[in-house]
Amino acid sequence: MLEDSRSAYRYDVPTCALQALLAALILSIGSSLGGYVLFVLGLPLTILGFVVACRAALNWSNPTATENFSWITAWLTAMAALGIVGQTTGGLFWYEVIKRTLAAISIVLVGVFSSDDRVWQRRAAIVAIVAGLLLFTLGPIGAPQPPIDVFTWTQTSVQALLHRINPYTVVAPDVYHGRYDPGYTVSVYPYMPATLLAFAPWVGALGDFRFALAASVIVTVVLLQRIGRRLGVSPQLTHAAALAIVLHPSGPRMIESGWTEPLLVAGAALFVHFALQNPKGIGQAATFLLLPALKQYVLAPTLLYLLRGRRSLRPGAVAAAAAIGAATVLPFLVWNWQATLSGIVFQMQAPTVPRLGSTSLVALMATTSSVYPGRWMSPAVQLIVGGLAWWRLKDHGLSGLMLASALSLYATFLVGWQAFVNYYYFVGALLILAAVVRAATSRERRDGQERHDGQGALEMVL
């Protein structure tokens, strides 16, 4: 007799893992709210997400488990609903219609996903995930010329590189035509050379670097599924983690605008994948140490990774990985060290005052008064929170590293001069990865014949 699809297995998910995932969902909504509701809803929800993430860290050793996903599905529904009225980057009419229609359909699919029927849970999740990934792929086509400086900077610099011109010596046209003062003046490409190297093949083949970002989201979702299956994680949690990526209210805007964070998210997922396959190998070391080579703000996570691996990692693997990361920068320094440093170091200091549209406490202080902390506060808080989180989570191996990294970056953006949805997008992905790895705790048949502790086995390996 066939077993009922609703009762063949019972999956007990650690409550702390669901708290980490819940924090990512709350953050995705809070960081996506700007404009008139930024300090009324956006920042309070973002702070709430940080509180929930801290609570997860405090409970990370607690074995209490649950099957109750009601809070998760409720916030997934809210994410899909926000996607209907989310901001646009000047997409074409047909693309905006498709984007908002899929968001409305996703509300129904999340409703089906919240049912007790495992088969229909899986079907609804797959349909929503596939539809979302197709939408991301359409992003560069549906929004061909977004009015945002990041797109212009990157496209111009990559094209210069393909024409054998140093990308840090070209000046992109002012996409705002002098009508908007963002609070800073950037004269050259302000990001790391590794991003240009990653984008160059896509510009050469398809003419638009943003296809690399869409591919990064696809890679992330595929890796999440593989990680979940490898660890024996509850399929419901694995699908919920993928939905958290796909239904992010600003997910399409991440691709349309050309923000580089999807590259970092894919890199973090690839790191977890390699770390599970070969904890001491070059693959996992290279992918993690490439994160700061992609975005300058990944400071505390890099230190935590090196601190964690001082005994378990082979020195040769770390050295080789560091050499790979350095190889993305050194050729540009040899080419023109002054222009390169001007871009990747000095342009990061471009704002002379806090960006008032930031989702941060400093932006709130700058808006309501003339008193606010200096730039030093953000990196200092990142290191302090990272150290405290690591002290709490150091015995939890891979899941502890991901959660401590998320908390350190979360805190630094909350007190940063610049803190926008793309920054928090990476933080949310780290929380999601931490939740999936920590969720490898228990899976048992209803009759009690099969039970294993995936997290314990994982910690022994790591």
C-alpha positions as CSV (number, residue, x, y, z in Angstrom):
1,M,0.0,0.0,0.0
2,L,1.3,3.4,-0.9
3,E,2.2,5.7,2.0
4,D,0.3,9.0,2.3
5,S,2.6,11.8,0.9
6,R,1.8,13.8,4.0
7,S,3.0,11.2,6.5
8,A,5.8,9.2,5.0
9,Y,8.5,11.2,6.9
10,R,8.6,13.6,9.7
11,Y,11.1,16.3,9.4
12,D,12.1,18.1,12.6
13,V,13.8,21.4,11.8
14,P,15.8,23.1,14.6
15,T,13.9,26.1,15.8
16,C,17.1,28.2,15.6
17,A,17.5,27.4,11.9
18,L,13.9,28.7,11.3
19,Q,14.7,31.8,13.2
20,A,17.7,32.5,11.0
21,L,15.6,32.0,7.9
22,L,12.9,34.2,9.4
23,A,15.4,36.9,10.0
24,A,16.4,36.7,6.3
25,L,12.8,37.1,5.2
26,I,12.1,40.0,7.5
27,L,15.3,41.7,6.3
28,S,14.4,41.2,2.7
29,I,11.2,43.2,3.2
30,G,12.6,45.8,5.5
31,S,15.6,46.6,3.3
32,S,13.3,46.8,0.2
33,L,11.2,49.6,1.7
34,G,12.4,53.1,1.0
35,G,11.1,56.6,0.3
36,Y,8.5,57.9,2.7
37,V,8.3,54.6,4.6
38,L,12.0,54.1,5.0
39,F,12.2,55.2,8.7
40,V,8.6,54.3,9.5
41,L,8.7,50.6,8.3
42,G,11.9,49.9,6.4
43,L,14.4,50.5,9.2
44,P,12.3,49.2,12.0
45,L,11.7,45.9,10.1
46,T,15.5,45.7,9.3
47,I,16.3,46.2,13.0
48,L,13.7,43.5,13.9
49,G,15.4,41.1,11.5
50,F,18.7,41.7,13.3
51,V,17.1,41.0,16.7
52,V,15.7,37.7,15.3
53,A,19.1,36.8,13.9
54,C,20.7,37.5,17.3
55,R,18.1,35.3,18.9
56,A,18.9,32.5,16.5
57,A,22.6,32.9,17.5
58,L,21.7,32.6,21.2
59,N,19.7,29.5,20.5
60,W,22.2,27.9,18.0
61,S,23.1,25.1,20.5
62,N,19.5,24.5,21.5
63,P,18.3,21.1,20.1
64,T,14.6,22.1,20.2
65,A,13.0,21.3,16.8
66,T,9.7,22.0,15.2
67,E,7.7,21.3,12.1
68,N,5.8,24.6,12.2
69,F,6.5,26.7,9.1
70,S,3.6,29.1,9.5
71,W,5.7,32.1,10.2
72,I,8.0,31.3,7.3
73,T,5.1,31.0,4.8
74,A,3.5,34.1,6.1
75,W,6.6,36.2,5.5
76,L,7.1,34.5,2.1
77,T,3.6,35.6,1.2
78,A,4.4,39.2,2.3
79,M,7.5,39.1,0.1
80,A,5.5,38.1,-2.9
81,A,2.9,40.7,-2.2
82,L,5.5,43.4,-1.9
83,G,6.8,42.3,-5.3
84,I,3.6,43.5,-6.9
85,V,4.1,47.1,-5.9
86,G,7.9,47.0,-5.7
87,Q,10.1,49.7,-7.2
88,T,10.9,49.7,-10.9
89,T,14.1,50.6,-12.7
90,G,12.4,51.8,-15.8
91,G,11.6,48.4,-17.3
92,L,9.7,48.0,-20.5
93,F,5.9,47.8,-20.2
94,W,5.6,44.1,-21.1
95,Y,8.4,43.2,-18.6
96,E,6.8,45.1,-15.7
97,V,3.5,43.4,-16.4
98,I,5.1,40.0,-16.3
99,K,7.1,40.8,-13.2
100,R,4.0,41.9,-11.2
101,T,1.8,39.2,-12.6
102,L,4.3,36.5,-11.4
103,A,4.5,38.2,-8.0
104,A,0.7,37.9,-7.7
105,I,0.8,34.2,-8.8
106,S,3.5,33.5,-6.3
107,I,1.1,34.5,-3.5
108,V,-1.1,31.6,-4.6
109,L,1.8,29.3,-5.0
110,V,3.1,30.1,-1.5
111,G,-0.4,29.3,-0.2
112,V,-0.2,25.9,-1.8
113,F,3.3,25.5,-0.4
114,S,2.0,26.1,3.1
115,S,-0.3,23.0,2.8
116,D,0.4,19.7,4.5
117,D,0.6,17.8,1.3
118,R,4.3,17.1,0.6
119,V,3.7,16.5,-3.1
120,W,1.8,19.8,-3.7
121,Q,4.4,21.6,-1.5
122,R,7.1,20.5,-3.9
123,R,5.1,21.3,-7.0
124,A,4.2,24.8,-5.9
125,A,7.8,25.5,-4.9
126,I,9.2,24.3,-8.1
127,V,6.8,26.3,-10.2
128,A,7.5,29.5,-8.2
129,I,11.2,29.0,-8.3
130,V,11.4,28.2,-12.0
131,A,9.1,31.2,-12.9
132,G,11.3,33.5,-10.7
133,L,14.5,32.3,-12.3
134,L,13.1,32.9,-15.8
135,L,12.1,36.4,-14.7
136,F,15.7,37.1,-13.6
137,T,16.9,35.9,-17.0
138,L,14.6,38.4,-18.7
139,G,15.8,41.3,-16.5
140,P,18.6,42.6,-18.8
141,I,16.2,42.4,-21.8
142,G,13.2,43.9,-20.0
143,A,15.2,46.8,-18.5
144,P,17.7,47.5,-21.3
145,Q,18.9,51.0,-20.1
146,P,18.2,51.4,-16.3
147,P,18.7,55.0,-15.1
148,I,21.3,54.0,-12.5
149,D,24.9,54.9,-12.3
150,V,26.1,51.4,-11.3
151,F,24.9,50.0,-14.6
152,T,26.7,52.7,-16.6
153,W,29.9,52.4,-14.6
154,T,30.1,48.7,-14.9
155,Q,29.1,48.4,-18.6
156,T,31.5,51.2,-19.6
157,S,34.4,49.7,-17.6
158,V,33.9,46.1,-18.9
159,Q,33.8,47.4,-22.4
160,A,37.0,49.3,-21.9
161,L,38.7,46.1,-20.5
162,L,37.5,44.2,-23.6
163,H,39.1,46.9,-25.8
164,R,42.4,46.6,-23.8
165,I,41.9,49.9,-22.1
166,N,42.5,50.1,-18.3
167,P,39.0,50.1,-16.9
168,Y,40.0,52.4,-14.0
169,T,41.1,55.2,-16.4
170,V,37.7,55.6,-18.2
171,V,34.9,57.9,-17.0
172,A,31.4,56.7,-17.5
173,P,28.8,59.2,-18.7
174,D,26.5,60.9,-16.1
175,V,23.3,58.9,-16.3
176,Y,21.5,61.5,-14.2
177,H,22.6,64.4,-16.6
178,G,23.2,66.6,-13.6
179,R,19.6,66.4,-12.4
180,Y,20.4,64.3,-9.3
181,D,23.1,64.6,-6.6
182,P,23.7,61.2,-5.0
183,G,25.9,62.8,-2.3
184,Y,29.2,61.7,-3.8
185,T,31.3,62.1,-6.9
186,V,32.7,58.9,-8.5
187,S,35.0,59.5,-11.4
188,V,36.1,55.9,-12.1
189,Y,34.9,52.4,-11.5
190,P,34.6,52.0,-7.7
191,Y,34.5,48.2,-7.3
192,M,37.1,45.4,-7.4
193,P,38.7,44.1,-10.6
194,A,37.4,40.5,-10.0
195,T,33.9,41.8,-10.8
196,L,35.2,43.1,-14.2
197,L,36.8,39.7,-14.9
198,A,33.6,37.9,-14.0
199,F,31.5,40.2,-16.2
200,A,33.8,40.4,-19.3
201,P,32.8,37.1,-20.9
202,W,29.1,37.9,-20.6
203,V,29.6,41.4,-22.2
204,G,31.7,39.8,-24.9
205,A,29.1,37.1,-25.7
206,L,25.7,38.8,-24.9
207,G,26.6,42.5,-24.7
208,D,25.3,43.0,-21.1
209,F,27.1,42.1,-17.9
210,R,23.8,41.6,-16.0
211,F,23.3,38.2,-17.5
212,A,26.1,37.1,-15.2
213,L,24.0,38.3,-12.3
214,A,21.0,36.3,-13.5
215,A,23.2,33.2,-13.9
216,S,24.5,33.8,-10.4
217,V,21.0,33.5,-8.9
218,I,20.4,30.3,-10.8
219,V,23.6,28.8,-9.6
220,T,22.7,29.8,-6.0
221,V,19.3,28.1,-6.1
222,V,20.7,25.0,-7.7
223,L,23.5,24.8,-5.0
224,L,20.9,25.3,-2.2
225,Q,19.0,22.3,-3.5
226,R,22.2,20.2,-3.7
227,I,23.3,21.3,-0.2
228,G,20.0,20.5,1.2
229,R,19.9,17.0,-0.3
230,R,23.4,16.3,0.7
231,L,22.7,17.1,4.3
232,G,19.3,15.4,4.4
233,V,17.6,18.7,5.2
234,S,13.8,18.9,5.3
235,P,12.7,19.4,1.7
236,Q,10.2,22.0,2.9
237,L,13.1,24.0,4.4
238,T,15.2,23.6,1.3
239,H,12.4,24.8,-0.9
240,A,11.7,27.7,1.5
241,A,15.3,28.7,1.4
242,A,15.2,28.8,-2.4
243,L,11.9,30.7,-2.4
244,A,13.5,33.3,0.0
245,I,16.1,34.0,-2.8
246,V,13.6,33.9,-5.7
247,L,10.8,35.9,-4.0
248,H,13.0,38.6,-2.6
249,P,11.0,41.8,-3.3
250,S,14.1,43.5,-4.8
251,G,15.4,40.4,-6.5
252,P,14.5,41.5,-10.0
253,R,15.8,45.0,-9.3
254,M,19.1,43.5,-8.2
255,I,19.5,42.2,-11.8
256,E,18.1,45.2,-13.5
257,S,20.3,47.7,-11.7
258,G,23.5,45.7,-12.1
259,W,24.3,45.4,-8.4
260,T,27.2,42.9,-7.9
261,E,25.9,41.2,-4.8
262,P,24.4,38.2,-6.6
263,L,28.0,37.3,-7.5
264,L,28.9,37.2,-3.8
265,V,25.8,35.2,-3.0
266,A,26.7,32.6,-5.6
267,G,30.3,32.6,-4.2
268,A,29.1,31.9,-0.6
269,A,26.8,29.1,-1.8
270,L,29.7,27.6,-3.8
271,F,31.9,27.8,-0.7
272,V,29.4,25.8,1.4
273,H,29.2,23.3,-1.4
274,F,32.9,22.8,-1.6
275,A,33.3,22.9,2.2
276,L,31.0,19.9,2.4
277,Q,32.8,18.0,-0.3
278,N,36.3,18.7,0.8
279,P,36.6,20.7,4.0
280,K,40.4,21.2,3.7
281,G,40.6,21.6,-0.1
282,I,41.6,24.6,-2.2
283,G,38.1,24.9,-3.7
284,Q,36.4,26.0,-0.5
285,A,39.3,28.3,0.5
286,A,39.5,29.9,-2.9
287,T,35.7,30.6,-3.1
288,F,35.6,32.2,0.4
289,L,38.7,34.3,-0.1
290,L,37.4,35.5,-3.4
291,L,34.5,37.2,-1.5
292,P,36.6,40.2,-0.4
293,A,38.1,40.3,-3.9
294,L,34.6,40.9,-5.2
295,K,33.4,43.5,-2.7
296,Q,35.5,45.5,-0.3
297,Y,33.3,45.3,2.7
298,V,33.8,41.6,3.4
299,L,36.3,42.2,6.2
300,A,35.2,40.4,9.4
301,P,34.0,37.3,7.6
302,T,37.4,36.9,6.0
303,L,39.1,37.2,9.4
304,L,36.6,34.7,11.0
305,Y,37.3,32.2,8.2
306,L,41.0,32.4,8.7
307,L,40.6,32.2,12.5
308,R,38.3,29.2,12.2
309,G,40.7,27.4,9.8
310,R,44.0,28.0,11.6
311,R,44.0,24.4,12.7
312,S,41.8,22.6,10.2
313,L,42.9,24.2,7.0
314,R,46.1,23.2,5.1
315,P,48.4,26.1,4.9
316,G,49.0,25.3,1.2
317,A,45.3,25.5,0.4
318,V,45.0,28.9,2.1
319,A,48.1,30.2,0.4
320,A,46.9,29.0,-3.0
321,A,43.5,30.5,-2.4
322,A,45.0,33.8,-1.4
323,A,47.2,33.8,-4.5
324,I,44.1,33.3,-6.6
325,G,42.4,36.3,-5.0
326,A,45.5,38.4,-5.3
327,A,45.8,37.4,-9.0
328,T,42.6,39.3,-9.7
329,V,44.1,42.5,-8.4
330,L,47.8,42.5,-9.1
331,P,47.6,42.7,-13.0
332,F,45.6,45.9,-12.7
333,L,48.1,47.3,-10.2
334,V,50.9,46.6,-12.5
335,W,48.9,48.1,-15.4
336,N,48.2,51.3,-13.6
337,W,48.5,51.2,-9.8
338,Q,47.4,54.8,-9.2
339,A,44.2,54.5,-11.2
340,T,43.4,51.1,-9.7
341,L,43.9,52.2,-6.1
342,S,41.9,55.4,-6.9
343,G,39.0,53.2,-7.9
344,I,39.0,50.4,-5.4
345,V,40.2,52.3,-2.3
346,F,39.6,56.0,-2.5
347,Q,36.3,55.9,-4.4
348,M,34.9,53.9,-1.4
349,Q,35.4,57.1,0.6
350,A,33.4,59.2,-1.9
351,P,30.4,60.3,0.3
352,T,31.3,63.3,2.4
353,V,28.1,62.8,4.6
354,P,25.9,59.9,5.3
355,R,23.5,58.9,2.5
356,L,20.1,59.9,3.8
357,G,18.4,57.2,1.8
358,S,20.3,54.4,3.6
359,T,18.6,51.8,5.7
360,S,20.7,52.6,8.7
361,L,20.6,54.2,12.1
362,V,23.2,56.7,11.0
363,A,21.0,57.9,8.2
364,L,18.1,58.3,10.6
365,M,20.4,60.4,12.9
366,A,21.6,62.5,10.0
367,T,18.1,63.1,8.9
368,T,16.8,64.2,12.3
369,S,19.9,66.0,13.6
370,S,23.4,67.1,12.7
371,V,25.0,64.6,15.1
372,Y,26.1,61.2,13.8
373,P,29.1,59.0,14.2
374,G,32.1,59.0,11.8
375,R,33.0,56.4,9.2
376,W,35.1,54.5,11.7
377,M,32.0,53.3,13.5
378,S,31.0,50.9,10.8
379,P,34.2,48.8,10.5
380,A,34.7,48.9,14.2
381,V,31.2,47.6,14.8
382,Q,31.7,44.9,12.1
383,L,34.8,43.6,13.9
384,I,33.3,43.8,17.4
385,V,30.0,42.1,16.5
386,G,32.0,39.5,14.4
387,G,34.2,38.7,17.4
388,L,31.2,38.4,19.8
389,A,29.3,36.3,17.3
390,W,32.3,34.0,16.7
391,W,32.8,33.6,20.5
392,R,29.2,32.4,20.7
393,L,29.2,30.3,17.5
394,K,32.8,29.0,17.2
395,D,31.8,25.4,18.2
396,H,29.3,25.2,15.3
397,G,31.7,24.9,12.4
398,L,30.3,25.8,9.0
399,S,26.9,27.0,10.2
400,G,28.5,29.1,12.9
401,L,30.8,30.7,10.4
402,M,28.0,31.7,8.1
403,L,25.8,33.1,10.9
404,A,28.7,35.0,12.5
405,S,29.6,36.4,9.1
406,A,26.0,37.5,8.5
407,L,25.7,39.2,11.9
408,S,29.0,41.1,11.5
409,L,27.9,42.5,8.1
410,Y,24.3,43.1,9.3
411,A,25.6,45.2,12.2
412,T,28.1,47.2,10.1
413,F,25.4,48.2,7.6
414,L,23.0,49.2,10.4
415,V,25.5,51.8,11.5
416,G,27.0,52.6,8.1
417,W,27.0,55.8,6.0
418,Q,25.8,53.7,3.1
419,A,23.4,50.8,3.6
420,F,21.1,49.8,0.7
421,V,19.1,46.8,-0.2
422,N,21.9,45.2,-2.3
423,Y,24.2,45.1,0.8
424,Y,21.5,43.5,2.9
425,Y,20.8,41.1,0.1
426,F,24.1,39.4,0.7
427,V,23.5,39.3,4.5
428,G,20.1,37.6,3.9
429,A,21.8,35.0,1.8
430,L,24.3,34.2,4.5
431,L,21.5,33.8,7.0
432,I,19.7,31.4,4.6
433,L,22.9,29.3,4.1
434,A,23.4,29.2,7.9
435,A,19.8,28.0,8.4
436,V,20.1,25.3,5.8
437,V,23.4,23.9,7.2
438,R,22.2,24.1,10.8
439,A,19.0,22.4,9.8
440,A,20.9,19.2,9.0
441,T,19.8,18.0,12.4
442,S,17.2,15.3,12.3
443,R,15.0,13.4,9.9
444,E,13.1,10.4,11.1
445,R,10.5,8.0,9.7
446,R,7.2,8.1,11.5
447,D,7.8,4.5,12.7
448,G,11.1,5.5,14.2
449,Q,13.2,3.1,12.2
450,E,15.5,5.8,10.8
451,R,17.1,8.7,12.5
452,H,20.4,10.5,12.1
453,D,22.1,13.6,13.3
454,G,23.3,15.3,10.2
455,Q,24.6,18.4,12.1
456,G,26.7,16.3,14.4
457,A,28.3,14.4,11.5
458,L,28.8,17.7,9.8
459,E,30.6,19.2,12.7
460,M,32.9,16.2,13.0
461,V,33.9,16.7,9.3
462,L,34.4,20.4,9.7
